[in-house]
Amino acid sequence: MPDSEYRDIRKLDLFAQMADGNFTSLMRGAYVQNFPAQIELITEGEPSDFLHIVISGSVDLFSTWNGRETSMATVRPISTFILAATIKDAPYLMSARTLEKSRIALIPSQDVRAIFDADGNFARAIVTELAQCYRSVIKAQKDLKLRTSLERLANYLLRQQRHAGGGAAFELDFEKRRLASVLGMTPENLSRAFKGLQPYGVTVTGTRITIDSQADLERFARPNPLIDDFST
């Protein structure tokens, strides 16, 4: 593993406070691999043999049931997935595939569990990250269960706008079919939802979004940090 990537991983909150010797031991069995787009990295139901770290590119976490598929989350650099399965030594609850050419570090799960028992700072960092993941799941459930499809889309666009720098025009992160899956809609319902937001100043050209009336959209969406702020 190049020194630059080693240092980048070390800076992650998960590893930043652990003892140098323990971090060295943890990374001794790790390796980095390049993957092209649309490669399945893990499959739900399989044993969690590795903790994965996205160094570059992006990864789609998804699940399937009875012939249907839904996107659960997108993982971007530099961050880990799926930590809970690694710590519990349990099967993956989601599958993962690359959305683009990606560079992934893989750390053997048994090594993560061994250092968890040996390094108190690492253990606390894991508990903190799992707590953050739990809070994010609760917010996602509130978004899904308390809001209509039109309200979910409106608040998603406001979050994306902030992520893109706050300008009136910005690009969606991914294609509309996948956005529909993320928001719990069919592509047809998403198309209708975009049309439903036109009276609130939203125009769509391909993947480019323009919000002409910020106040009208915010008045309709009523964003709430207890649902929409995934950083806390």
C-alpha positions as CSV (number, residue, x, y, z in Angstrom):
1,M,0.0,0.0,0.0
2,P,1.5,3.4,-0.9
3,D,2.4,5.6,2.0
4,S,-0.1,8.3,1.0
5,E,-3.0,5.9,1.2
6,Y,-1.7,4.5,4.4
7,R,-1.7,8.0,5.9
8,D,-5.1,8.8,4.6
9,I,-6.6,5.7,6.2
10,R,-4.8,6.6,9.5
11,K,-6.5,10.0,9.5
12,L,-10.0,8.5,9.5
13,D,-11.8,9.0,12.8
14,L,-12.0,5.2,13.1
15,F,-8.2,4.8,13.3
16,A,-6.9,8.3,14.3
17,Q,-6.6,7.7,18.0
18,M,-5.4,4.1,18.1
19,A,-1.9,3.2,19.2
20,D,0.7,3.2,16.4
21,G,1.7,-0.4,17.0
22,N,-1.9,-1.6,16.9
23,F,-2.5,0.3,13.6
24,T,0.6,-1.3,12.1
25,S,-0.6,-4.7,13.2
26,L,-4.1,-4.0,11.8
27,M,-2.7,-3.0,8.4
28,R,-0.2,-5.8,8.1
29,G,-2.8,-8.1,6.6
30,A,-4.6,-5.4,4.6
31,Y,-4.2,-4.9,0.9
32,V,-5.5,-2.5,-1.8
33,Q,-7.2,-3.5,-5.0
34,N,-8.5,-1.6,-8.1
35,F,-12.0,-2.5,-9.4
36,P,-13.7,-1.4,-12.6
37,A,-17.3,-0.1,-12.5
38,Q,-20.2,-2.4,-11.8
39,I,-18.2,-5.1,-9.9
40,E,-19.9,-6.7,-7.0
41,L,-17.6,-6.5,-4.0
42,I,-19.7,-8.3,-1.4
43,T,-23.0,-10.2,-1.5
44,E,-25.7,-10.0,1.3
45,G,-25.8,-13.2,3.3
46,E,-22.1,-14.0,2.8
47,P,-19.7,-14.0,5.8
48,S,-18.1,-10.6,6.5
49,D,-14.5,-11.5,5.8
50,F,-13.2,-8.0,5.3
51,L,-13.7,-4.4,6.4
52,H,-13.7,-2.3,3.2
53,I,-12.4,1.2,2.9
54,V,-13.2,3.3,-0.2
55,I,-10.0,5.1,-1.2
56,S,-11.2,6.4,-4.5
57,G,-14.3,6.0,-6.6
58,S,-17.7,5.2,-5.1
59,V,-19.7,2.2,-4.0
60,D,-23.4,1.4,-4.1
61,L,-24.8,-0.5,-1.1
62,F,-28.0,-2.3,-2.2
63,S,-30.3,-5.2,-1.3
64,T,-32.6,-7.5,-3.2
65,W,-35.7,-9.5,-2.4
66,N,-38.2,-11.5,-4.4
67,G,-36.9,-10.1,-7.7
68,R,-36.8,-6.5,-6.5
69,E,-33.7,-4.4,-5.8
70,T,-33.2,-1.2,-3.9
71,S,-30.2,1.1,-3.3
72,M,-29.5,1.7,0.4
73,A,-26.6,4.1,0.4
74,T,-23.6,5.4,-1.5
75,V,-20.1,5.2,0.0
76,R,-17.5,7.8,-1.1
77,P,-13.9,8.3,-0.2
78,I,-12.5,8.0,2.3
79,S,-14.8,5.9,4.4
80,T,-15.5,2.3,5.5
81,F,-18.3,-0.2,4.9
82,I,-19.8,-2.4,6.4
83,L,-18.5,-2.1,10.0
84,A,-21.3,-3.7,11.9
85,A,-21.0,-7.1,10.2
86,T,-17.3,-7.1,10.8
87,I,-17.6,-6.4,14.5
88,K,-20.4,-9.0,15.0
89,D,-18.8,-11.6,12.7
90,A,-22.2,-11.8,11.1
91,P,-23.4,-12.1,7.5
92,Y,-23.6,-9.0,5.3
93,L,-27.1,-7.5,5.3
94,M,-26.4,-5.6,2.1
95,S,-24.5,-6.2,-1.1
96,A,-22.0,-3.7,-2.5
97,R,-20.8,-2.9,-6.1
98,T,-18.6,-0.2,-7.6
99,L,-20.4,2.6,-9.4
100,E,-17.2,3.7,-11.1
101,K,-13.6,2.7,-11.2
102,S,-12.7,2.4,-7.5
103,R,-9.7,1.7,-5.3
104,I,-10.6,-0.3,-2.2
105,A,-8.6,-1.3,0.8
106,L,-9.6,-4.6,2.5
107,I,-8.7,-5.3,6.1
108,P,-9.4,-8.9,7.4
109,S,-12.3,-8.8,9.8
110,Q,-10.6,-11.1,12.3
111,D,-7.8,-8.6,12.7
112,V,-10.3,-5.8,13.3
113,R,-12.0,-7.8,16.1
114,A,-8.6,-8.6,17.6
115,I,-7.5,-5.0,17.8
116,F,-10.9,-4.0,19.0
117,D,-10.2,-6.1,22.1
118,A,-6.7,-4.7,22.6
119,D,-7.1,-1.0,21.9
120,G,-9.5,1.0,23.9
121,N,-9.3,4.1,21.7
122,F,-10.1,2.0,18.6
123,A,-13.0,0.3,20.4
124,R,-14.5,3.7,21.4
125,A,-14.1,5.0,17.8
126,I,-15.9,1.9,16.5
127,V,-18.8,2.5,19.0
128,T,-19.0,6.1,17.9
129,E,-19.1,5.2,14.2
130,L,-21.7,2.5,14.8
131,A,-23.8,5.0,16.8
132,Q,-23.6,7.5,14.0
133,C,-24.7,4.8,11.5
134,Y,-27.6,4.0,13.8
135,R,-28.7,7.6,14.0
136,S,-28.5,7.9,10.2
137,V,-30.7,4.8,9.8
138,I,-33.3,6.4,12.1
139,K,-33.3,9.6,10.1
140,A,-33.7,7.7,6.9
141,Q,-36.6,5.8,8.3
142,K,-38.3,9.0,9.5
143,D,-37.8,10.5,6.0
144,L,-39.4,7.4,4.4
145,K,-42.3,7.0,6.8
146,L,-43.2,10.6,7.8
147,R,-43.0,12.3,4.4
148,T,-44.8,11.9,1.1
149,S,-42.8,11.0,-2.0
150,L,-42.9,14.7,-3.1
151,E,-41.6,15.9,0.3
152,R,-38.8,13.3,0.2
153,L,-37.7,14.5,-3.2
154,A,-37.9,18.1,-2.2
155,N,-35.7,17.6,0.9
156,Y,-33.3,15.4,-1.1
157,L,-32.8,18.2,-3.6
158,L,-32.2,20.7,-0.8
159,R,-29.6,18.4,0.7
160,Q,-27.9,17.9,-2.7
161,Q,-27.9,21.7,-3.3
162,R,-26.1,22.3,0.0
163,H,-23.6,19.5,-0.8
164,A,-23.0,21.1,-4.2
165,G,-22.1,24.4,-2.7
166,G,-25.6,26.1,-2.4
167,G,-26.0,27.4,-5.9
168,A,-29.4,27.6,-7.6
169,A,-28.2,25.0,-10.3
170,F,-26.5,21.7,-9.6
171,E,-26.1,18.2,-10.9
172,L,-27.6,15.1,-9.4
173,D,-25.1,12.7,-8.0
174,F,-26.4,9.8,-10.1
175,E,-28.9,8.7,-12.7
176,K,-32.7,9.1,-12.0
177,R,-33.4,5.4,-11.9
178,R,-31.0,5.0,-9.0
179,L,-32.3,8.1,-7.3
180,A,-35.8,6.7,-7.4
181,S,-34.5,3.5,-5.7
182,V,-32.8,5.6,-3.0
183,L,-36.0,7.6,-2.3
184,G,-38.2,4.5,-2.2
185,M,-40.0,5.2,-5.5
186,T,-40.5,3.7,-8.9
187,P,-38.9,5.7,-11.8
188,E,-42.4,6.6,-12.9
189,N,-43.3,8.1,-9.5
190,L,-40.1,10.0,-9.5
191,S,-40.9,11.6,-12.8
192,R,-44.3,12.6,-11.5
193,A,-42.7,14.0,-8.3
194,F,-40.3,16.2,-10.3
195,K,-43.3,17.6,-12.2
196,G,-45.1,18.1,-8.9
197,L,-42.2,20.3,-7.7
198,Q,-42.4,22.6,-10.7
199,P,-44.9,25.0,-8.9
200,Y,-42.2,25.4,-6.2
201,G,-39.5,26.6,-8.7
202,V,-37.8,23.3,-9.6
203,T,-36.8,22.7,-13.2
204,V,-35.0,19.6,-14.5
205,T,-32.9,19.1,-17.5
206,G,-31.4,15.6,-17.6
207,T,-29.5,15.4,-14.3
208,R,-29.2,19.2,-13.9
209,I,-31.5,20.7,-11.3
210,T,-32.3,24.4,-11.0
211,I,-34.1,25.8,-8.0
212,D,-35.6,29.2,-9.1
213,S,-37.5,29.9,-5.9
214,Q,-35.5,28.8,-2.9
215,A,-38.1,30.2,-0.4
216,D,-41.0,28.4,-2.1
217,L,-39.2,25.0,-2.1
218,E,-38.1,25.3,1.5
219,R,-41.5,26.4,2.6
220,F,-43.0,23.3,1.0
221,A,-40.2,20.9,2.1
222,R,-39.9,22.1,5.7
223,P,-36.4,20.6,6.2
224,N,-35.7,19.4,9.7
225,P,-32.2,18.7,11.0
226,L,-33.5,15.8,13.0
227,I,-34.2,14.1,9.7
228,D,-32.0,15.8,7.1
229,D,-28.7,16.4,8.9
230,F,-26.8,13.2,8.6
231,S,-23.6,14.6,10.2
232,T,-25.0,14.5,13.8
